[in-house]
């Protein structure tokens, strides 16, 4: 294996903790974490790997001339082991160490990045934008109505106690917050998986490469699922709650499936607006914890699954977990608004090799198409410089 292939650039900035790769690369063109891959940290970008020479978002859709890393590693790029099933190496599927059931890339945030997320809203300009925005508003209104959610503005100079604020519908109880979060996360994990599956089937059907979209969408789906797994450690939902989730997921899955067939860009815009609401929801939750209104949650230590997944400190609290989850939602907001600005049939996923750090994703709603193209070019230049450094 070449020095370039053995150097995977995956994490943003020296301030962050490097992710530990836990299992080896599979022979089917996807990457998994293994200690045998060295971790390098580059200028605040989450770099995967690849031989880069393309200069724009538009890329050949044919199989010939495909570039290493655009859709993960290829077995021809690697030297297979004679004992691949028993000795972990670059093409083995045997995990070296398994501490959780997550296998895809996910960011780990610095303290500065966690605090940099802002509540933002993208103005709906086109007809498809307005359709997506209004659908999210309708969905939120319906869910708020069914769940009895109220988040009225606090009265000025109020002197109400926490109990009075909860009774008046100004803030939620810990139980109400948890029910809301659990339900939302069971829905939030659907779009990425549906979109990835449809693009996967398109790639198979048309026998052409995907330009890096599938991996990012799968990463989003798994990240949302890990949010659910984390909060499930706090409370096991009732059978009635699970039945509601089953019904809602069935309806949403099929609606999103059909919608993505018709207009992928509208669907990504819809998810972008949905993630705007998620950032707002977690921001309100953080504010209530820090204001002392959720005293029980202020004392709760971070679940072990969260400490491992986000590389939190041993003494981390639930508040630290919610900060990390909010940062994830900000990432999904940024990525989906960016993808909605691209042509899903011809454009390369600008985040296939690299993602901006949270100081950008937390304060910006996404890249417009010229910005995305410039970002791709900058990423290629960065990788080229890094490749030259490795050779020397």
Residue, then its C-alpha position, 0 to 999 in steps of 0.5 A: x500500500x502506498x504512503x498516500x493510501x496509508x494516510x487518511x486525513x479525517x479530522x478537523x484541526x489540531x484542536x480536535x481529538x483524532x478518531x480511532x479507526x476500529x476495523x479494516x477496510x473492506x474489499x467492497x470500496x468502503x472505509x472503516x476505522x482501523x488502528x493501522x491507518x495513520x491519522x493526519x490532521x490538516x487545517x481544520x478540514x475533515x479529509x478522507x483520502x484520494x488522488x485528486x486532479x479534477x477542477x470543478x464540481x462536474x465530474x465524468x459519470x462513466x466508470x473509466x477514469x474514476x479517482x481513488x477515494x471518490x467513493x471509498x477505497x477500491x481493492x485494486x488500490x490495496x495489497x490483499x492478505x493471504x489470511x484476510x479473514x483471520x489477520x486484520x489488514x487493509x482489506x480485512x473485514x474483521x474488526x480489531x476493536x469494537x466499542x460501539x456499533x458506529x462505523x462511519x465517519x463522524x466529527x469530534x468537536x472542540x469546545x470553541x466549535x461546540x459554542x459556535x453554533x447559531x440559530x439561522x434560517x434560510x429565506x425561501x426564494x424559489x418555488x421548491x424552497x417555499x414548498x420545502x419550507x412550508x412542509x417543514x412548518x406544517x410538520x412542526x405545527x402538527x407535531x407540536x399540536x399532537x405532543x402539546x408542545x408549547x414554548x411561549x416567550x418568557x414574560x418580561x421581568x417575570x418572577x415565576x418559579x420553574x414549576x410555574x413556568x412549566x405549568x404555564x407552558x413556557x418551558x418543558x419538563x425533562x420527561x417532555x423534552x426526552x419524549x420530543x427528542x426521541x420522537x424527532x430522532x426516529x424521524x431524522x434518521x430516515x432522509x439520509x438512508x432513503x436518499x443514499x439507498x435511491x442513489x445506490x440503486x441508481x448507481x447500480x441501475x445506470x452502472x456509473x459512479x455516484x460522485x461521492x453522495x452516498x457516503x455522506x448521506x449514510x454518515x448523516x443517517x447513522x449519526x442521527x441514529x446514534x443520537x437516538x441510541x444515546x438518548x435511549x439510555x435515559x428512558x425506554x419508551x412505552x409500547x404506545x410511544x413505539x407504535x406512534x413512531x412506527x406509524x410516523x416512520x412508515x408514513x414519512x419514509x414512503x412520502x420521502x421516498x416518492x418525493x426524492x424520486x421526483x425532486x432530490x433538490x427539494x428533498x435536500x432543502x426540506x431536510x435543511x429546513x428540518x435541521x434548522x428546526x432541530x438546531x433551534x430545538x436543541x438550543x432551547x434545551x441548552x438554554x433551559x438547562x443552563x438557566x437552571x430550569x432542568x435541574x435533574x438533567x444538569x446533574x446527569x452524567x453523559x452516557x458511556x455511549x456518548x463519551x465514546x462516540x463524541x470523545x467526551x471527557x470522562x466527567x462530561x455531563x448530559x449538557x455536553x452531549x446536547x451541545x455535541x448533538x446540536x453541532x451534528x444537526x448544524x452539520x446536517x443543516x449546512x450539508x443539505x442546504x449545500x446539496x440542494x444548491x447543486x445539480x444532483x445528477x452531475x455535480x460532485x459532492x463537495x464533502x466527499x473528501x473534506x468538510x469545513x469545521x464547525x466555525x463555518x458550519x455553525x455560522x453559515x447555512x451552506x455553500x452556494x454552487x460557486x462556493x462549493x466549486x471553490x471549496x472542491x478546488x481548495x480541497x484538491x490543492x490541499x490534498x496535493x500539497x499534503x501528498x507532496x509532503x508525504x512523498x518527501 
